[in-house]
Amino acid sequence: MRKESYDFLKKMQETPSPSGFEQPVQRIVRKRMKPIADTIETDVHGNVIVGLNPKGTPRVMLAGHCDQIGMMVNYIDDDGFIFFRPIGGIDPSVLPGSRVVVHSKNGPVDGVIGRKPIHVLKPEERGQKIEIRETWIDVGAKSKKEVERVISVGDPVTFRLEMIPLGSDLATSPAFDNKSGTFVVMEALRLCATKKISCALFAVSTVQEEVGLRGAKTSCYGVDPQVGIAVDVTHATDYPDIDKRVNGDIKMGAGPVISRGANVNPPLEALLVKTAKAKRIAHQMEAAPAGTGTDANAIQLTRAGVATALVSIPNRYMHTPVEIVSLSDLEATAKLIAETVARITPRTKFIPQ
């Protein structure tokens, strides 16, 4: 991966963006894309919309959501322990022992998530499902008053953000779901800027996907594309104890994953596959028999409907502090999308036959 691209990815991964609080990472996106784009806008919802050849036809939208799961300060007890509510799909079982950061108006505050240790649990409590209300954040304070000097109810909380290389091609970090998707759509637009494209291309860093696909709904309505490609992560299944009969056969480092199913426009899916084969881009297929729960769902159902595809990045350990992706998969996904966009002209037909 190019050093400039790697640095952009790393900087995004290490910048907080829990749903509803995405603007620090959006500033990084705007700065990165300013030398490349013909237009850059931030809408009232906070989506960053980067345009290339905006007068072209048809209008094509790429969407990668930049928000991450997180927590929100809900209650501070008299002894200075912080109780919280989830932002998005937090798995309570990964919380105890996690290092976290409270992002307050006074700056970041380090903390850890505590729970009664196994030694003091009653026998009937051991092995039981962990509930969020049984955990708390400890920032080392002695009282509620001490905490309230720097932290307020409603402050967002994330896992401690750090991107670490693993081996020669992998990296681990919280929130690859889905700042890696934002990286891919912006990288795809950068690659398209080196080509002569017929379509108008809009790469969107969408907000609030983890709490209801909200940014994709508003940005797609505003962009009004005829074609949309969402980029998200999907579950890799190349590690122990996952059932491929249910979850499919998805490998890290084997390229982007193209979805087939009700949420996907058949001609656009066929164009992605044809492009991958023509450009010798390794790719994988995934069954998607219903709505996908990604930005693709919101894009497809906007206005009178949008020809939509979903291209995904294999991800291990989703919604934990140690998500893993392949850097070569990120590069291949961006290349596949850029090459596909370059083939879209005013004569390209997307009506299913």
C-alpha positions, 0 to 999 in steps of 0.5 A, spaced: 500 500 500 502 507 498 505 510 504 500 516 503 494 511 503 496 507 509 497 514 513 490 516 511 487 509 513 491 509 520 489 516 521 482 515 520 483 508 525 486 512 530 481 518 530 474 517 534 467 517 530 462 513 534 455 514 531 453 521 532 460 524 533 463 523 527 466 530 525 473 529 527 474 523 522 470 527 517 475 533 517 481 528 516 477 525 510 476 532 507 483 534 508 485 528 504 480 529 498 481 536 497 487 536 492 483 530 488 476 532 488 472 537 483 467 538 489 467 537 497 460 538 501 458 536 508 451 536 508 447 538 515 447 531 517 454 531 517 456 526 511 462 528 507 460 528 499 466 528 495 465 529 487 469 528 481 466 530 474 459 532 477 456 534 470 457 527 468 452 522 466 449 517 470 450 519 477 454 514 481 454 514 488 460 510 493 458 510 500 462 507 506 460 509 513 465 512 517 461 511 524 464 506 529 460 502 535 461 506 541 458 507 548 455 514 551 456 516 558 449 515 562 450 516 569 456 517 574 455 514 581 457 518 588 464 514 588 466 516 580 464 510 577 461 511 570 455 507 567 454 507 560 449 506 554 451 502 547 452 506 541 450 501 536 451 493 536 456 493 542 457 485 545 457 486 552 462 479 553 468 483 550 467 489 555 470 487 561 478 489 561 477 493 555 481 500 555 477 505 553 477 513 552 472 518 554 471 523 549 469 529 553 469 537 551 475 537 555 479 532 551 480 525 551 480 521 558 483 514 559 479 509 562 478 501 563 471 497 563 471 493 570 466 488 572 466 484 579 472 479 578 470 471 577 473 470 584 467 474 588 462 472 583 457 467 586 457 460 583 450 461 580 453 468 577 459 464 573 458 463 566 452 467 565 451 472 560 454 479 561 449 485 561 452 492 560 449 494 566 453 490 570 459 493 567 462 500 568 468 505 566 473 507 571 477 513 570 481 513 577 477 518 580 475 518 587 468 522 587 462 524 582 465 531 583 472 529 580 469 526 574 464 531 573 470 536 572 472 533 566 466 528 563 459 530 562 453 525 561 452 524 553 460 524 552 461 519 547 466 513 549 470 508 544 475 503 545 482 505 545 484 507 538 490 504 535 492 500 528 497 495 529 500 491 523 499 483 524 504 479 519 506 482 512 499 484 510 494 484 516 492 490 521 488 490 527 484 496 530 477 497 533 472 500 528 475 497 521 467 497 521 467 501 517 472 506 516 476 501 512 469 502 507 470 510 507 478 509 506 476 504 500 471 509 497 475 515 497 481 511 494 477 509 489 475 516 487 482 517 487 484 512 482 478 514 478 481 521 478 487 518 474 482 516 468 477 519 464 470 517 466 463 519 463 459 518 469 459 523 475 462 520 481 460 522 488 464 518 494 460 519 500 463 518 507 456 516 511 454 517 518 450 514 523 450 507 519 450 503 526 444 506 529 440 505 522 443 507 516 441 514 517 447 518 513 446 513 507 438 515 507 439 523 507 446 523 503 443 518 497 436 523 497 441 529 496 446 526 491 440 523 487 444 517 484 442 512 478 447 507 481 450 506 488 455 502 490 456 501 498 462 498 501 462 495 508 465 489 511 463 482 512 465 476 516 471 472 514 470 465 515 477 463 515 478 462 523 476 456 528 469 454 530 465 458 525 460 454 520 461 456 513 454 452 512 451 458 515 456 464 513 459 462 507 466 461 505 470 468 506 477 468 506 482 474 508 487 476 503 482 473 497 479 479 495 473 483 495 466 480 496 461 481 491 454 480 494 448 477 490 441 477 492 435 482 493 439 488 495 443 488 489 441 490 482 443 484 477 446 488 471 451 492 476 453 485 480 454 482 473 458 488 471 463 488 477 464 480 476 466 482 469 470 487 471 474 483 476 475 477 471 477 482 466 482 486 470 484 479 474 482 482 480 481 476 485 474 476 488 469 472 492 461 471 492 457 472 498 449 470 498 445 476 500 437 473 500 434 479 503 436 486 505 443 487 508 443 491 514 448 496 510 448 502 507 446 498 500 439 497 503 438 505 504 441 506 497 437 501 493 430 504 496 431 511 495 426 515 491 424 511 486 430 506 487 437 506 485 441 500 481 445 498 487 451 493 489 454 491 495 462 490 495 465 488 502 471 487 505 473 480 509 473 482 517 475 478 523 472 479 530 467 484 528 465 489 533 470 488 538 476 492 539 481 487 535 478 487 528 482 485 523 482 486 515 487 485 510 491 491 506 491 487 500 484 486 500 483 494 501 487 495 495 483 490 491 476 493 493 478 500 491 481 498 484 475 493 483 470 499 484 474 504 480 475 500 474 467 498 474 466 506 475 470 507 469 466 502 465 459 506 466 457 510 461 450 514 459 449 507 455 450 502 460 443 499 462 441 497 469 434 495 468 433 487 470 431 483 464 
